[in-house]
Structure formats: C-alpha cells, structure tokens
C-alpha cells in the first residue's frame, strides 16, 4: 500500500471511530488528523471538509456491506434448498455482527439519523430497506419454485426479516449475549421454514 492509500485508510478508520463514538457535530477535522496521525495539511489535501470525509466514509462502508452481504440487484442465483438459505442468511448475519466497521457504521447512522435527510435515508436503507429487498427477492423465488407456500411475499418477508433486524440491534447493545441471540435467530429461521416450507417430493 502506498503512502497516500495508507494515509486515507487511517483517516477513514479514525473518522469512523470518532463519529460513531462522539457524533458528527462533536468531532473536528483536527480530531481526525490527530487520531489518524496524518498532518492536517495532508488530510485537507485529500478531503477539504469534515463533510467530505463523512461522505467518503459512508460510500466505502456501503460498498463493503453490499460486497459481503449482497443486494437483490446483484443476485444471480439462490441457494438450492431452504436449509441452504437459512445457512446463507446466518453467514450474512454473522458478518454484520462480527465486522467492527459495519457495527460502527450502524452505530454512526443510528446516532446521526436525525441530523439530516441524507443520513436518515442511509440509516433506513442500511437497517431496513436493503435487507427487506434482498430477502423478498429470495422468498419470491422460493414461492415461484413451489418451495414456500403461496402467501403474500411482503408479509412473509417481514415475518422472516424484522425479528432478525431487532436481534442484530440487541447484539450491538449487548455483545456479550451474541452466542445466545444468534441461536435464537437460527431457531426463528428454522421455525419459519417449518411453518411455510413446502415438502419436496
């Protein structure tokens, strides 16, 4: 990694930590410079303002999230069985709860969501819309294939997704309970499959 790329990485890591812990308004560009150990003159050459740092940080984290978790627009195939779907979903959830950058991003967006419209939209997309859209894509495909009962796809998606979203927030607040809560997530998903799955011949 060259010096410019290393500097930018340190700036982003420091900004994420400070913004998520203190809030956007309580962090100065000088704070980010001090924590990242990148001189202020160098940092402002890359990013003219604190807002520019924040916007770049959000773009980077969104890219990381969608690369690892996925989005409906990027799906080309679905797991062959509902059991495989549960396992894939568990892997995605483990990533979102174990990746420190994603956890800090969630904390940052929840903290700052009332500051302006852009951040509110990002918070809604990250914690609700994108995962609803992704799970609905899978559920509609399984209904089409006769693997899930032909019920309303929106309602099935909400029933599958929303308890998990709340548990992820609980894990963020009480990380010491992660193992216990992840087991509840698995039980919830298996119960969903048992209730709505169609036995395959």
C-alpha positions in Angstrom: 0.0 0.0 0.0 1.5 3.4 -1.0 1.7 6.3 1.4 -1.4 8.1 0.1 -3.5 5.0 0.3 -2.3 4.2 3.8 -3.0 7.8 4.9 -6.5 7.6 3.5 -7.2 4.3 5.3 -6.0 5.7 8.6 -8.2 8.8 8.1 -11.3 6.7 7.4 -10.6 4.3 10.3 -10.1 7.3 12.7 -13.2 9.1 11.4 -15.4 6.1 11.7 -14.3 5.6 15.3 -14.7 9.2 16.3 -18.0 9.8 14.5 -19.5 6.6 15.9 -18.4 7.4 19.5 -18.9 11.1 19.7 -21.3 12.0 16.9 -20.6 14.1 13.8 -21.0 17.5 15.4 -18.7 16.8 18.3 -15.8 15.8 16.1 -13.5 18.3 14.4 -11.3 17.8 11.4 -8.4 18.4 13.8 -9.5 15.5 15.9 -9.4 13.2 12.9 -6.0 14.5 12.0 -4.6 13.9 15.5 -6.1 10.4 15.8 -5.0 9.2 12.3 -1.5 10.7 12.7 -1.9 12.4 9.3 -0.9 16.0 9.2 -3.8 18.4 8.8 -2.4 19.9 5.7 -2.0 16.5 4.1 -5.5 15.4 5.2 -7.2 18.6 3.8 -5.4 18.0 0.5 -7.4 14.7 0.2 -10.6 15.9 1.9 -11.4 19.6 2.0 -14.0 19.3 4.8 -15.3 17.1 7.5 -18.4 16.5 5.4 -16.3 15.2 2.6 -14.6 12.7 5.0 -18.0 11.6 6.2 -19.4 11.2 2.7 -16.4 9.2 1.6 -16.6 7.0 4.7 -20.3 6.2 4.1 -19.6 5.3 0.5 -16.8 3.0 1.5 -18.8 1.2 4.2 -21.8 0.8 1.9 -19.6 -0.8 -0.7 -18.1 -3.2 1.8 -21.5 -4.1 3.2 -23.1 -4.9 -0.2 -20.0 -6.8 -1.3 -20.2 -9.1 1.7 -23.9 -9.2 2.4 -25.3 -8.7 -1.1 -28.2 -6.9 -2.7 -31.2 -8.0 -4.7 -29.9 -6.2 -7.8 -26.6 -8.3 -7.7 -28.1 -11.7 -7.1 -27.6 -14.3 -9.9 -28.6 -17.5 -8.2 -30.3 -18.6 -5.0 -29.5 -21.4 -2.6 -30.9 -24.7 -3.8 -32.8 -25.6 -0.6 -34.4 -23.7 2.2 -31.9 -25.1 4.6 -29.1 -23.7 2.5 -31.0 -20.3 2.5 -31.0 -20.4 6.3 -27.3 -21.1 6.4 -26.5 -18.4 3.9 -28.6 -15.9 6.0 -26.8 -16.9 9.1 -23.4 -16.3 7.4 -24.6 -12.8 6.4 -25.8 -12.0 9.9 -22.6 -13.2 11.5 -20.7 -10.9 9.1 -22.8 -7.9 10.1 -22.4 -8.6 13.8 -18.7 -9.5 13.8 -17.3 -6.9 11.3 -16.3 -4.0 13.5 -16.5 -1.5 10.7 -20.1 -2.5 9.9 -21.0 -2.4 13.6 -19.6 1.1 14.0 -21.3 2.2 10.8 -24.7 1.0 12.2 -24.0 2.9 15.5 -23.0 6.0 13.5 -26.1 6.0 11.3 -28.4 5.4 14.2 -26.8 8.2 16.2 -26.8 10.7 13.3 -30.1 9.7 11.5 -31.9 12.8 12.8 -29.2 15.2 11.7 -30.2 15.4 8.1 -32.2 13.8 5.3 -29.3 12.1 3.6 -28.2 10.3 6.8 -31.8 9.3 7.6 -32.1 7.7 4.2 -28.8 5.9 4.6 -29.9 4.6 8.1 -33.2 3.4 6.7 -31.5 1.7 3.8 -28.9 0.0 5.8 -31.0 -1.2 8.7 -34.2 -1.9 6.9 -34.8 -1.4 3.1 -31.8 -3.2 1.6 -32.3 -6.4 3.7 -36.0 -6.4 3.1 -35.4 -6.1 -0.6 -32.8 -8.9 -0.5 -34.9 -11.3 1.5 -38.0 -10.6 -0.6 -36.0 -11.5 -3.7 -35.3 -14.9 -2.2 -38.7 -15.5 -0.8 -40.4 -14.7 -4.2 -38.1 -17.1 -5.9 -38.9 -19.9 -3.5 -42.6 -19.2 -3.8 -42.3 -19.4 -7.7 -40.5 -22.7 -7.3 -43.2 -24.1 -5.0 -40.8 -24.4 -2.1 -42.6 -21.9 0.1 -46.4 -21.6 0.5 -48.0 -19.2 -1.9 -48.7 -16.5 0.7 -48.2 -12.7 0.4 -44.4 -12.3 -0.3 -44.3 -8.9 1.5 -45.8 -10.4 4.7 -43.5 -13.4 4.6 -40.5 -11.2 4.1 -41.5 -9.0 7.1 -42.1 -12.1 9.3 -38.7 -13.6 8.3 -36.6 -10.4 8.5 -37.9 -8.0 11.2 -37.2 -10.2 14.3 -33.7 -10.7 13.0 -33.2 -7.0 12.5 -34.2 -6.3 16.1 -31.9 -9.0 17.4 -29.0 -7.5 15.5 -29.6 -4.2 17.2 -29.7 -6.1 20.5 -26.4 -7.8 19.8 -24.9 -4.3 19.1 -26.1 -3.2 22.5 -25.2 -6.4 24.4 -22.4 -8.1 22.5 -21.8 -10.5 25.4 -25.1 -12.2 24.5 -24.2 -12.8 20.9 -24.0 -16.6 21.0 -27.3 -16.8 22.8 -29.0 -14.4 20.5 -27.6 -16.0 17.3 -29.1 -19.3 18.4 -32.5 -17.6 18.7 -32.0 -16.2 15.2 -31.3 -19.8 13.9 -34.4 -21.2 15.7 -36.6 -18.4 14.3 -35.4 -19.1 10.7 -35.8 -22.9 11.1 -39.3 -22.3 12.5 -40.2 -20.1 9.5 -39.1 -22.9 7.1 -41.1 -25.5 9.1 -44.3 -23.3 9.0 -44.1 -22.0 5.4 -41.9 -24.5 3.6 -43.5 -27.0 1.2 -42.3 -30.6 1.4 -40.4 -31.5 -1.8 -41.2 -34.8 -3.5 
